[in-house]
Amino acid sequence: MSRARAMTGRAMAVRAAIAVVLSVLVLVVRAAWVTPPLAQLRVDASVPSDPPGTLARVGGLHLPRGGPYVLGFAAQGVAELTVDGQRPLRGRGVVTTRVVLPAGAVGLRFAAPPGARLIWHPPGRRGDPEYVPASSLAPTVAVAATRSNPGTARGDALAAWAIVAIVVGAIGLGRRARPTLPPAAPIDGPARWRRRLTSPTGVALAVFALAAAVRLWDLGAAGQTWDEDTYWSAGRNYVQNLVRGDLDALAWRWNYEHPPITKYLAGLGGLADDDFAGARALSALVMAAACAVLVLIGRRLVDLRVGALAGVIAALAPHLIAHGQIVGHEAPSVAAWVLALWASLRVWDAGDRGRPVYARMALVGAILGLAIMTRFVNGLAAPAIGVTILVTAPPGARARAVGLGLAIIPAVAIATAIAVWPRLWSAPIDHLVEAWDKLKGTHSGEPFFGQITATPPRWYFLAYLGATTPVVILVLALGGAIGWARRSRRDLAIILVWLLAPLGVMLSPVRQDGIRYVLPIVALLALPASVGLVAAADRLAIMTRPVARQVVPAVVALYLLVTIARVHPYYLDYYNEAVGGPAGVARARRFEVAWWGEGLDRAIAYVNRHAAVGDRVHRDCVEPTHLTWFRGDLWEPVRDPRAAQWIVHYQPSWRPCPIPPDAVRVYRVAVAGAPLADVYRRGGPP
């Protein structure tokens, strides 16, 4: 048996054992090197009012910016926190209070039982609170004020990334070498590089580079969006729980309504800095990887040319760029769907007998488990997986496919889901029901074909797919599907099943937020679109000149580049020509514009730059309200706009706002003619 086939269970066990030992070693080094947050404070003498069984500590807390802080603690027993001499905060469990503080440092005293943690949200973030890192605490207020790199947990980040590297390395070493035939003659340097660059791996890497570059360029220019802070903060908590070995139920309650994969990614990207850049960059790379996998899928179903064009179309799709630039469930969900399709297509590569089939079905199950642990609705991929494995099975093996699939894939998916989410290690059914109960609710109304509604019709997502996909891509996808039906009805059926599966969400009450819940369709639609593009290019090449095979794809790529340039950086608000673009949609209130919070940061920055000391701001015309991060001295709420000098109006195309008659619009944030946010000043420009 060749080395490529000589993988044994013993060798796999050895690699797994080495990975476990190295990971434990990393955790031991981290425990010895990283100072726990509360150890940064000084032990203080107990006083009669301290809760029984507590240890008191005093010190300083670094405040990175002025504004409203959420401060508190998480403790199994009764604890007491006093900040800046204010009224003590006392209780058990998760206890918080809101207080407006200036930038600098503040003194605190914390009497708490073992295992308690300080939690907070500085201005700029809301949602479930995050752990106060050691870098923000000090023995004294003076030392806290001069802290370098406050708000970071770089020791924990280094440990987490080291473990990720160990796991990836173990998987990489376990890949089976593919047998290759020696070349008939030596290949010179340039030819060797051409061969590498035009190989499936080379093309996939090129698509990955393109997709990553488009998403990383001007990252964060759209501003903070809904829920980024929630996933970022919970993710930091989750990753720190893992490297600290904290499996207590209280430590895993943060954002418990959503499964953990998105938060693990956010935590990995967010621990090293006190901003969203790292987590957004990781989201961009995950989405870029999904585009690269489309190359391999297209090659398998048709050829490398189709795969390459599918990857490019996805790399330049406006909404795939948009959701690849923010911290959310969308990028890992798209990646999970694409990986699930790729893995399902490969199940029978080594025949229908033996361990390779079991291993590949187990891989599919693991991917499905990770997909569900990214977003529950990703479980809709299961029927598509089953159909793919069934129709690609060798002749006479379909009954075996059904039996093995039902025996292996669900079991591995469930085991994977439980393994990656410690919250399910105790009372899993109760915790899942608790999460689903919280997810049942829908948010406030949004525009849909001229109406403001919170209960749009079931064809809501179909309308959004038609409106948010560039028209040329829609036409190419339709033509590609027709051409594909003539070439291979089986392969077309596979793609259609995967395009239809995400639409199962139409049966749920959660029909909202535009295209986000069916975003995998946007990526998978690139496959029939690329088939249509190749067919169109080949037809024109026959009718005109062979160079059309290169010119036509280049023209489509240029069309997509112009499309995304017109809406940069607000890709979230892209709508195609058929519905009038962003401006036409805003005028007719056909779909949501400015729902995510994009552009709001620029309006607030304008007010922060121009407002005088003592000015007041009316912010009740903004949703999401938690993104109104005004200057520290502008935080006093003003309910009556007539009592304010400034009014910020978000979503002006469809959300009403009582603008006083003497208020003048002094600033507007817009995308392709569609307004996102307006700033008014009473009495005229400053």
Secondary structure per residue as TSV (DSSP state, phi and psi in degrees):
chain	resnum	aa	ss	phi	psi
A	1	M	-	360.0	135.1
A	2	S	-	-69.8	165.2
A	3	R	G	-62.3	-31.7
A	4	A	G	-63.4	-23.8
A	5	R	G	-107.1	6.9
A	6	A	-	-94.5	12.8
A	7	M	-	-65.8	126.3
A	8	T	-	-117.0	161.3
A	9	G	H	-60.5	-32.8
A	10	R	H	-66.2	-42.9
A	11	A	H	-63.6	-40.4
A	12	M	H	-64.2	-40.6
A	13	A	H	-64.6	-38.6
A	14	V	H	-63.4	-45.3
A	15	R	H	-62.7	-42.7
A	16	A	H	-62.6	-41.2
A	17	A	H	-64.6	-41.6
A	18	I	H	-62.5	-42.5
A	19	A	H	-62.1	-41.3
A	20	V	H	-64.4	-45.5
A	21	V	H	-61.8	-45.4
A	22	L	H	-64.3	-38.8
A	23	S	H	-64.9	-42.8
A	24	V	H	-61.9	-40.5
A	25	L	H	-61.0	-41.1
A	26	V	H	-60.4	-44.0
A	27	L	H	-66.2	-36.2
A	28	V	H	-65.6	-45.2
A	29	V	H	-62.9	-42.2
A	30	R	H	-61.4	-42.2
A	31	A	H	-63.2	-34.9
A	32	A	H	-79.2	-27.8
A	33	W	H	-95.0	-38.1
A	34	V	S	-88.4	127.2
A	35	T	-	-80.0	126.6
A	36	P	-	-61.0	148.2
A	37	P	G	-53.2	-49.6
A	38	L	G	-68.0	-20.7
A	39	A	G	-69.9	-12.8
A	40	Q	G	-74.6	-18.2
A	41	L	S	-91.2	162.4
A	42	R	E	-90.8	141.4
A	43	V	E	-70.8	132.9
A	44	D	E	-115.2	156.2
A	45	A	-	-66.9	141.6
A	46	S	-	-70.9	151.2
A	47	V	-	-123.9	159.5
A	48	P	T	-56.4	-28.4
A	49	S	T	-81.0	-8.2
A	50	D	S	-64.5	139.8
A	51	P	-	-59.7	145.4
A	52	P	T	-60.0	143.3
A	53	G	T	75.8	19.9
A	54	T	-	-111.6	159.4
A	55	L	E	-115.0	129.6
A	56	A	E	-93.3	139.5
A	57	R	E	-133.9	147.6
A	58	V	E	-130.5	157.2
A	59	G	E	168.8	-156.3
A	60	G	E	-123.9	152.5
A	61	L	E	-120.2	124.4
A	62	H	E	-73.0	132.4
A	63	L	E	-111.6	106.6
A	64	P	-	-68.8	-25.5
A	65	R	S	-157.4	159.5
A	66	G	S	-83.1	152.5
A	67	G	E	139.1	-165.9
A	68	P	E	-79.2	126.2
A	69	Y	E	-108.4	144.2
A	70	V	E	-103.6	116.6
A	71	L	E	-123.0	146.5
A	72	G	E	174.9	-154.7
A	73	F	E	-153.2	162.6
A	74	A	E	-124.2	120.2
A	75	A	E	-148.3	142.2
A	76	Q	E	-72.5	-33.5
A	77	G	E	-105.7	-174.4
A	78	V	E	-73.8	133.4
A	79	A	E	-134.6	166.2
A	80	E	E	-140.8	130.5
A	81	L	E	-123.6	129.6
A	82	T	E	-120.4	124.7
A	83	V	E	-117.6	122.3
A	84	D	T	56.0	35.1
A	85	G	T	72.3	8.9
A	86	Q	-	-77.9	-179.9
A	87	R	-	-59.5	131.4
A	88	P	-	-61.4	146.3
A	89	L	E	-102.6	121.0
A	90	R	E	-132.4	142.3
A	91	G	E	159.1	-170.3
A	92	R	E	-130.0	162.5
A	93	G	E	81.6	-140.3
A	94	V	E	-99.4	116.2
A	95	V	E	-128.0	126.1
A	96	T	E	-138.3	163.7
A	97	T	E	-144.7	158.7
A	98	R	E	-109.3	132.2
A	99	V	E	-147.1	138.6
A	100	V	E	-90.2	124.2
A	101	L	E	-133.0	149.9
A	102	P	-	-80.0	163.9
A	103	A	S	-65.7	151.9
A	104	G	E	135.2	-117.0
A	105	A	E	-154.0	156.3
A	106	V	E	-141.3	148.1
A	107	G	E	-83.1	152.3
A	108	L	E	-148.4	156.8
A	109	R	E	-133.5	130.1
A	110	F	E	-131.5	112.3
A	111	A	E	-105.5	113.3
A	112	A	E	-146.1	155.9
A	113	P	-	-76.4	169.1
A	114	P	T	-58.4	142.3
A	115	G	T	87.5	-5.2
A	116	A	-	-72.5	155.1
A	117	R	E	-135.5	144.1
A	118	L	E	-79.3	138.1
A	119	I	E	-129.6	158.3
A	120	W	E	-164.2	171.5
A	121	H	E	-140.9	112.5
A	122	P	-	-74.9	166.4
A	123	P	T	-54.4	134.6
A	124	G	T	114.8	-10.9
A	125	R	-	-144.1	146.7
A	126	R	-	-143.4	179.4
A	127	G	S	107.4	-159.6
A	128	D	S	-63.6	137.4
A	129	P	-	-69.0	162.5
A	130	E	E	-112.2	161.5
A	131	Y	E	-68.2	137.6
A	132	V	-	-71.6	120.7
A	133	P	-	-77.2	160.0
A	134	A	G	-60.7	-29.7
A	135	S	G	-68.4	-13.7
A	136	S	G	-100.8	-1.1
A	137	L	E	-114.4	154.8
A	138	A	E	-156.4	161.9
A	139	P	S	-63.9	-27.9
A	140	T	S	-135.3	162.8
A	141	V	H	-64.5	-39.6
A	142	A	H	-61.1	-43.3
A	143	V	H	-68.7	-38.4
A	144	A	H	-61.1	-36.4
A	145	A	H	-65.8	-23.0
A	146	T	T	-107.8	16.2
A	147	R	-	-60.2	136.8
A	148	S	S	-94.4	143.8
A	149	N	S	53.4	46.2
A	150	P	T	-67.3	156.0
A	151	G	T	81.2	2.4
A	152	T	-	-109.7	160.7
A	153	A	-	-137.0	67.2
A	154	R	H	-71.8	-28.0
A	155	G	H	-64.9	-43.6
A	156	D	H	-65.8	-38.5
A	157	A	H	-62.6	-43.7
A	158	L	H	-62.8	-42.8
A	159	A	H	-63.5	-43.5
A	160	A	H	-64.1	-44.6
A	161	W	H	-67.6	-32.9
A	162	A	H	-62.8	-41.4
A	163	I	H	-67.3	-39.7
A	164	V	H	-59.5	-43.8
A	165	A	H	-62.8	-38.8
A	166	I	H	-63.9	-45.6
A	167	V	H	-64.3	-46.0
A	168	V	H	-62.6	-40.5
A	169	G	H	-62.9	-40.8
A	170	A	H	-64.7	-40.3
A	171	I	H	-66.5	-41.8
A	172	G	H	-62.8	-40.7
A	173	L	H	-67.0	-25.0
A	174	G	T	-84.6	-5.5
A	175	R	S	-66.3	138.7
A	176	R	-	-79.6	134.8
A	177	A	-	-69.9	139.2
A	178	R	-	-92.2	132.6
A	179	P	-	-66.1	135.3
A	180	T	-	-129.2	149.6
A	181	L	-	-89.6	139.7
A	182	P	-	-65.6	143.5
A	183	P	-	-64.5	149.6
A	184	A	S	-66.2	-28.6
A	185	A	S	-146.6	154.6
A	186	P	-	-58.0	144.0
A	187	I	-	-105.6	128.1
A	188	D	-	-72.7	172.0
A	189	G	H	-56.0	-57.6
A	190	P	H	-58.2	-41.3
A	191	A	H	-65.5	-37.8
A	192	R	H	-63.8	-41.4
A	193	W	H	-68.5	-38.3
A	194	R	H	-61.6	-40.2
A	195	R	H	-63.8	-41.1
A	196	R	H	-67.5	-43.4
A	197	L	H	-69.3	-28.5
A	198	T	T	-97.5	5.0
A	199	S	S	-75.4	162.0
A	200	P	H	-54.3	-42.0
A	201	T	H	-65.5	-42.0
A	202	G	H	-62.9	-42.8
A	203	V	H	-66.8	-41.2
A	204	A	H	-62.0	-40.7
A	205	L	H	-65.9	-37.0
A	206	A	H	-64.8	-42.3
A	207	V	H	-64.3	-41.5
A	208	F	H	-58.3	-44.8
A	209	A	H	-62.5	-43.1
A	210	L	H	-62.4	-49.5
A	211	A	H	-63.2	-40.8
A	212	A	H	-66.2	-42.4
A	213	A	H	-62.3	-43.7
A	214	V	H	-62.6	-37.6
A	215	R	H	-82.3	-33.6
A	216	L	H	-79.5	-22.4
A	217	W	T	-68.9	127.6
A	218	D	T	57.5	36.3
A	219	L	T	-61.0	130.8
A	220	G	T	89.0	-0.3
A	221	A	T	-67.4	-23.1
A	222	A	T	-76.7	-12.5
A	223	G	-	92.6	176.4
A	224	Q	-	-71.5	142.2
A	225	T	-	-122.8	171.3
A	226	W	T	-46.7	133.7
A	227	D	T	68.5	-4.1
A	228	E	H	-58.1	-44.0
A	229	D	H	-66.0	-35.7
A	230	T	H	-62.5	-49.2
A	231	Y	H	-69.7	-36.5
A	232	W	H	-63.9	-48.4
A	233	S	H	-67.6	-47.5
A	234	A	H	-62.3	-36.7
A	235	G	H	-64.9	-41.2
A	236	R	H	-60.3	-43.5
A	237	N	H	-61.0	-44.5
A	238	Y	H	-61.7	-48.1
A	239	V	H	-65.3	-39.4
A	240	Q	H	-66.7	-35.6
A	241	N	H	-57.9	-43.8
A	242	L	H	-66.6	-46.9
A	243	V	H	-73.0	-20.3
A	244	R	H	-92.0	-7.9
A	245	G	T	71.7	28.2
A	246	D	-	-92.5	106.6
A	247	L	-	-110.2	14.2
A	248	D	-	-63.8	143.7
A	249	A	G	-58.8	-36.3
A	250	L	G	-64.1	-29.9
A	251	A	G	-75.6	-11.5
A	252	W	G	-117.7	21.9
A	253	R	-	-89.2	-9.7
A	254	W	T	-68.1	124.5
A	255	N	T	49.4	45.5
A	256	Y	T	-66.0	-15.4
A	257	E	T	-71.5	-18.3
A	258	H	S	-112.6	142.6
A	259	P	-	-66.9	172.8
A	260	P	S	-92.8	-13.7
A	261	I	H	-59.7	-47.0
A	262	T	H	-56.4	-40.3
A	263	K	H	-72.7	-33.2
A	264	Y	H	-61.2	-44.7
A	265	L	H	-63.4	-43.2
A	266	A	H	-63.6	-40.8
A	267	G	H	-66.1	-41.9
A	268	L	H	-59.9	-39.1
A	269	G	H	-84.5	-15.2
A	270	G	H	-105.2	-13.4
A	271	L	T	-72.6	-27.4
A	272	A	T	-79.3	-17.7
A	273	D	S	-142.3	160.7
A	274	D	S	-95.8	47.8
A	275	D	S	-155.9	179.9
A	276	F	S	-90.1	-2.3
A	277	A	H	-58.6	-47.3
A	278	G	H	-63.7	-42.6
A	279	A	H	-67.4	-38.4
A	280	R	H	-65.5	-39.7
A	281	A	H	-62.1	-39.7
A	282	L	H	-65.4	-38.2
A	283	S	H	-61.9	-41.2
A	284	A	H	-61.9	-42.1
A	285	L	H	-69.0	-36.4
A	286	V	H	-64.6	-43.9
A	287	M	H	-66.6	-37.7
A	288	A	H	-62.9	-38.3
A	289	A	H	-63.2	-37.9
A	290	A	H	-62.2	-41.3
A	291	C	H	-61.7	-39.2
A	292	A	H	-65.8	-38.7
A	293	V	H	-65.9	-29.1
A	294	L	H	-59.5	-31.2
A	295	V	H	-59.4	-46.0
A	296	L	H	-68.9	-36.7
A	297	I	H	-67.0	-46.2
A	298	G	H	-61.0	-39.8
A	299	R	H	-63.1	-41.7
A	300	R	H	-67.0	-41.6
A	301	L	H	-78.9	-34.7
A	302	V	T	-130.7	-82.4
A	303	D	-	-162.3	175.7
A	304	L	H	-66.2	-32.7
A	305	R	H	-62.1	-45.4
A	306	V	H	-62.9	-43.5
A	307	G	H	-61.2	-43.1
A	308	A	H	-62.8	-44.9
A	309	L	H	-68.5	-35.0
A	310	A	H	-62.1	-42.5
A	311	G	H	-62.6	-40.8
A	312	V	H	-67.6	-43.2
A	313	I	H	-59.4	-44.8
A	314	A	H	-67.2	-37.9
A	315	A	H	-61.0	-31.3
A	316	L	T	-106.7	12.3
A	317	A	-	-74.4	125.6
A	318	P	H	-54.2	-47.4
A	319	H	H	-77.3	-23.8
A	320	L	H	-72.6	-30.4
A	321	I	H	-69.1	-46.5
A	322	A	H	-56.0	-50.4
A	323	H	H	-81.0	-7.6
A	324	G	T	-87.8	0.3
A	325	Q	S	-112.6	1.4
A	326	I	S	-125.5	160.8
A	327	V	S	-84.9	108.0
A	328	G	S	-165.8	-177.8
A	329	H	S	-79.6	-12.5
A	330	E	H	-70.3	-47.5
A	331	A	H	-61.2	-50.8
A	332	P	H	-65.9	-27.9
A	333	S	H	-66.9	-46.1
A	334	V	H	-59.6	-44.9
A	335	A	H	-60.8	-40.3
A	336	A	H	-65.5	-42.3
A	337	W	H	-64.4	-43.9
A	338	V	H	-65.3	-43.6
A	339	L	H	-64.0	-38.4
A	340	A	H	-63.2	-41.1
A	341	L	H	-63.9	-47.1
A	342	W	H	-59.8	-46.2
A	343	A	H	-67.0	-36.7
A	344	S	H	-65.5	-37.0
A	345	L	H	-68.4	-20.2
A	346	R	T	-98.5	0.5
A	347	V	T	-56.6	-40.6
A	348	W	T	-99.3	15.4
A	349	D	T	-60.2	-32.5
A	350	A	T	-102.3	20.8
A	351	G	-	97.6	-176.5
A	352	D	S	-107.5	16.7
A	353	R	S	-132.9	155.1
A	354	G	S	88.0	-178.4
A	355	R	H	-62.7	-32.7
A	356	P	H	-55.8	-38.9
A	357	V	H	-66.0	-43.4
A	358	Y	H	-61.6	-44.0
A	359	A	H	-64.2	-40.6
A	360	R	H	-72.7	-34.5
A	361	M	H	-68.4	-35.9
A	362	A	H	-64.6	-38.0
A	363	L	H	-62.2	-43.8
A	364	V	H	-59.6	-43.0
A	365	G	H	-62.5	-40.3
A	366	A	H	-64.7	-42.1
A	367	I	H	-63.7	-41.4
A	368	L	H	-62.9	-41.9
A	369	G	H	-61.4	-42.5
A	370	L	H	-66.9	-36.2
A	371	A	H	-62.5	-45.2
A	372	I	H	-66.0	-34.6
A	373	M	T	-78.6	0.5
A	374	T	T	-93.0	-47.2
A	375	R	-	-154.8	130.0
A	376	F	G	-55.4	-37.1
A	377	V	G	-66.0	-14.3
A	378	N	G	-67.0	-10.2
A	379	G	G	-61.0	-15.2
A	380	L	G	-64.2	-14.1
A	381	A	H	-70.8	-19.1
A	382	A	H	-57.9	-48.3
A	383	P	H	-60.9	-38.9
A	384	A	H	-64.3	-39.0
A	385	I	H	-60.6	-46.8
A	386	G	H	-60.9	-45.0
A	387	V	H	-62.4	-43.4
A	388	T	H	-61.7	-47.0
A	389	I	H	-64.5	-36.8
A	390	L	H	-69.4	-48.0
A	391	V	H	-77.1	-19.1
A	392	T	T	-93.5	-0.6
A	393	A	S	-65.8	146.0
A	394	P	-	-61.3	158.3
A	395	P	T	-54.8	132.5
A	396	G	T	84.4	-1.2
A	397	A	-	-109.6	8.3
A	398	R	H	-69.7	-37.3
A	399	A	H	-63.6	-39.8
A	400	R	H	-64.9	-37.0
A	401	A	H	-62.0	-43.6
A	402	V	H	-63.6	-46.6
A	403	G	H	-63.8	-49.0
A	404	L	H	-66.0	-41.0
A	405	G	H	-61.0	-45.8
A	406	L	H	-69.8	-28.2
A	407	A	H	-81.0	-35.4
A	408	I	H	-99.5	-52.0
A	409	I	H	-63.8	-50.6
A	410	P	H	-61.4	-39.5
A	411	A	H	-63.7	-44.6
A	412	V	H	-68.3	-38.5
A	413	A	H	-61.9	-45.5
A	414	I	H	-64.7	-44.5
A	415	A	H	-62.0	-40.6
A	416	T	H	-64.2	-45.1
A	417	A	H	-59.6	-44.9
A	418	I	H	-67.7	-39.6
A	419	A	H	-63.8	-37.0
A	420	V	H	-88.8	-5.8
A	421	W	-	-127.4	94.8
A	422	P	G	-56.2	-21.7
A	423	R	G	-62.1	-25.1
A	424	L	G	-88.2	-0.2
A	425	W	G	-74.6	-15.9
A	426	S	S	-133.0	136.1
A	427	A	S	45.7	56.4
A	428	P	H	-60.4	-40.3
A	429	I	H	-65.4	-45.4
A	430	D	H	-60.6	-42.3
A	431	H	H	-69.4	-36.1
A	432	L	H	-66.7	-42.9
A	433	V	H	-62.2	-40.2
A	434	E	H	-61.2	-41.4
A	435	A	H	-66.5	-46.5
A	436	W	H	-64.9	-36.5
A	437	D	H	-61.2	-37.8
A	438	K	H	-74.7	-28.1
A	439	L	H	-82.2	-8.9
A	440	K	T	-66.5	-30.2
A	441	G	-	-70.3	151.9
A	442	T	-	-111.4	160.4
A	443	H	-	-87.5	-170.8
A	444	S	S	-67.1	171.0
A	445	G	-	-64.8	160.4
A	446	E	E	-142.1	159.0
A	447	P	E	-73.0	139.0
A	448	F	E	-150.7	106.3
A	449	F	T	52.2	51.0
A	450	G	T	87.1	-8.7
A	451	Q	E	-109.8	149.4
A	452	I	E	-98.6	114.7
A	453	T	E	-141.8	148.5
A	454	A	S	-104.9	-0.9
A	455	T	S	-132.8	70.6
A	456	P	-	-69.0	165.6
A	457	P	-	-69.3	168.8
A	458	R	T	-67.2	-21.9
A	459	W	T	-84.0	11.9
A	460	Y	H	-50.3	-50.9
A	461	F	H	-69.5	-31.8
A	462	L	H	-64.0	-41.3
A	463	A	H	-62.8	-42.3
A	464	Y	H	-66.2	-39.1
A	465	L	H	-61.4	-41.9
A	466	G	H	-68.0	-30.4
A	467	A	H	-87.7	-25.1
A	468	T	H	-104.7	-0.3
A	469	T	S	-98.4	129.2
A	470	P	-	-51.3	138.8
A	471	V	H	-57.3	-42.4
A	472	V	H	-59.8	-39.1
A	473	I	H	-68.4	-38.0
A	474	L	H	-61.4	-45.0
A	475	V	H	-64.1	-44.3
A	476	L	H	-63.8	-38.8
A	477	A	H	-64.7	-40.4
A	478	L	H	-64.1	-46.7
A	479	G	H	-63.3	-38.7
A	480	G	H	-64.7	-38.3
A	481	A	H	-64.5	-40.5
A	482	I	H	-64.9	-45.4
A	483	G	H	-65.7	-37.0
A	484	W	H	-64.9	-35.8
A	485	A	H	-61.8	-33.1
A	486	R	H	-76.1	-29.7
A	487	R	H	-85.2	-49.6
A	488	S	-	-156.2	99.0
A	489	R	H	-64.6	-30.9
A	490	R	H	-62.7	-49.1
A	491	D	H	-66.3	-38.5
A	492	L	H	-63.2	-40.0
A	493	A	H	-61.7	-39.5
A	494	I	H	-60.3	-48.6
A	495	I	H	-64.8	-40.8
A	496	L	H	-62.7	-39.0
A	497	V	H	-61.5	-42.2
A	498	W	H	-71.2	-29.2
A	499	L	H	-74.0	-31.0
A	500	L	H	-84.6	-30.2
A	501	A	G	-55.7	-46.0
A	502	P	G	-62.4	-21.9
A	503	L	G	-71.3	-5.2
A	504	G	G	-58.5	-20.4
A	505	V	G	-65.6	-17.0
A	506	M	G	-61.0	-24.5
A	507	L	G	-79.3	-11.1
A	508	S	S	-89.7	165.3
A	509	P	S	-76.8	-10.8
A	510	V	-	-88.8	81.0
A	511	R	-	-115.0	94.7
A	512	Q	-	-164.8	175.9
A	513	D	S	65.5	24.6
A	514	G	T	69.8	-129.4
A	515	I	T	-94.7	-1.2
A	516	R	G	-60.2	-37.0
A	517	Y	G	-76.1	-16.1
A	518	V	G	-119.6	22.9
A	519	L	H	-59.8	-31.9
A	520	P	H	-55.0	-28.6
A	521	I	H	-62.7	-38.9
A	522	V	H	-60.0	-41.8
A	523	A	H	-68.6	-46.5
A	524	L	H	-70.0	-25.0
A	525	L	T	-64.2	-20.0
A	526	A	H	-63.8	-24.5
A	527	L	H	-69.4	-56.3
A	528	P	H	-64.1	-31.1
A	529	A	H	-63.4	-39.3
A	530	S	H	-69.5	-35.1
A	531	V	H	-62.2	-43.8
A	532	G	H	-64.7	-37.1
A	533	L	H	-66.2	-43.8
A	534	V	H	-62.9	-42.6
A	535	A	H	-63.3	-42.9
A	536	A	H	-64.3	-42.6
A	537	A	H	-64.5	-42.5
A	538	D	H	-66.2	-40.0
A	539	R	H	-62.9	-44.3
A	540	L	H	-66.3	-34.3
A	541	A	H	-63.8	-37.3
A	542	I	H	-69.6	-38.7
A	543	M	H	-78.1	-28.7
A	544	T	S	-120.8	-98.2
A	545	R	-	-131.5	154.6
A	546	P	T	-58.6	-26.0
A	547	V	T	-63.3	-15.9
A	548	A	H	-60.3	-26.1
A	549	R	H	-61.6	-27.9
A	550	Q	H	-96.7	-35.0
A	551	V	H	-68.5	-44.2
A	552	V	H	-61.8	-49.3
A	553	P	H	-60.1	-35.6
A	554	A	H	-65.1	-38.6
A	555	V	H	-65.1	-41.7
A	556	V	H	-64.9	-41.5
A	557	A	H	-62.3	-40.1
A	558	L	H	-64.6	-40.3
A	559	Y	H	-57.9	-43.8
A	560	L	H	-67.8	-38.1
A	561	L	H	-63.7	-43.2
A	562	V	H	-64.2	-39.4
A	563	T	H	-59.1	-48.4
A	564	I	H	-74.5	-28.0
A	565	A	H	-66.1	-34.5
A	566	R	H	-68.0	-26.3
A	567	V	H	-111.0	3.3
A	568	H	T	-60.9	137.6
A	569	P	T	-94.3	14.3
A	570	Y	-	-98.0	60.0
A	571	Y	G	-61.9	-24.7
A	572	L	G	-60.8	-22.9
A	573	D	G	-105.4	20.5
A	574	Y	-	-73.6	132.9
A	575	Y	-	-136.5	147.2
A	576	N	-	-81.6	178.0
A	577	E	G	-65.2	-29.6
A	578	A	G	-64.7	-26.8
A	579	V	G	-108.2	12.4
A	580	G	T	92.4	9.2
A	581	G	H	68.5	-177.1
A	582	P	H	-56.6	-39.9
A	583	A	H	-66.0	-45.1
A	584	G	H	-64.4	-39.4
A	585	V	H	-63.4	-42.3
A	586	A	H	-65.0	-43.7
A	587	R	H	-63.4	-41.9
A	588	A	H	-89.2	-5.8
A	589	R	T	52.7	44.5
A	590	R	-	-74.4	-41.7
A	591	F	S	-140.4	175.1
A	592	E	-	-74.9	136.2
A	593	V	S	-127.6	133.0
A	594	A	S	64.8	48.5
A	595	W	-	-92.1	-33.3
A	596	W	S	-79.8	-13.8
A	597	G	-	102.9	-1.6
A	598	E	T	-63.1	136.9
A	599	G	T	86.9	-17.8
A	600	L	H	-64.2	-33.3
A	601	D	H	-60.7	-35.0
A	602	R	H	-72.5	-36.7
A	603	A	H	-64.7	-42.8
A	604	I	H	-68.3	-38.5
A	605	A	H	-61.8	-36.1
A	606	Y	H	-62.7	-45.7
A	607	V	H	-62.9	-44.2
A	608	N	H	-61.0	-33.4
A	609	R	H	-75.6	-36.3
A	610	H	H	-105.8	-15.8
A	611	A	-	-70.4	137.6
A	612	A	-	-82.8	159.6
A	613	V	T	-61.6	130.0
A	614	G	T	97.0	-11.2
A	615	D	-	-67.3	157.7
A	616	R	-	-126.2	150.3
A	617	V	E	-123.8	131.1
A	618	H	E	-92.2	121.7
A	619	R	-	-122.6	10.4
A	620	D	T	-72.6	-7.4
A	621	C	T	-95.8	23.9
A	622	V	-	-123.0	125.5
A	623	E	S	-134.9	119.8
A	624	P	S	-84.0	124.3
A	625	T	G	-67.6	-24.8
A	626	H	G	-74.5	-1.2
A	627	L	G	-102.1	8.6
A	628	T	-	-87.4	75.0
A	629	W	-	-90.6	78.8
A	630	F	-	-79.7	169.6
A	631	R	-	-55.7	152.7
A	632	G	G	-56.4	-32.6
A	633	D	G	-87.4	2.0
A	634	L	G	-109.3	17.8
A	635	W	-	-84.5	-11.9
A	636	E	S	-62.5	121.6
A	637	P	-	-68.9	143.2
A	638	V	-	-128.8	107.5
A	639	R	S	-77.1	-34.3
A	640	D	S	-95.0	115.9
A	641	P	G	-61.7	-21.5
A	642	R	G	-72.3	-15.3
A	643	A	G	-96.1	4.5
A	644	A	-	-112.1	153.8
A	645	Q	S	-86.8	-24.0
A	646	W	E	-129.8	141.8
A	647	I	E	-129.7	127.7
A	648	V	E	-107.6	124.5
A	649	H	E	-116.9	110.6
A	650	Y	E	-98.5	150.7
A	651	Q	S	56.9	49.8
A	652	P	T	-66.6	-17.8
A	653	S	T	-73.7	-18.5
A	654	W	T	-143.4	-9.5
A	655	R	S	-105.9	123.3
A	656	P	-	-70.8	154.6
A	657	C	-	-151.7	131.5
A	658	P	-	-77.4	86.0
A	659	I	-	-82.2	123.2
A	660	P	-	-61.3	150.8
A	661	P	T	-60.5	-29.5
A	662	D	T	-90.1	6.4
A	663	A	E	-86.1	137.8
A	664	V	E	-117.6	133.3
A	665	R	E	-72.2	122.2
A	666	V	E	-112.2	-8.9
A	667	Y	E	-159.8	142.5
A	668	R	E	-139.0	138.2
A	669	V	E	-106.7	126.9
A	670	A	E	-142.3	162.3
A	671	V	E	-135.2	118.6
A	672	A	T	49.2	40.6
A	673	G	T	88.8	-4.9
A	674	A	E	-99.3	123.1
A	675	P	E	-73.1	137.9
A	676	L	E	-105.0	-44.0
A	677	A	E	-150.9	141.1
A	678	D	E	-120.5	145.1
A	679	V	E	-118.0	126.9
A	680	Y	E	-113.6	146.6
A	681	R	E	-128.3	129.7
A	682	R	E	-74.3	129.0
A	683	G	T	94.1	0.1
A	684	G	S	104.3	-177.5
A	685	P	-	-61.6	154.0
A	686	P	-	-70.0	360.0
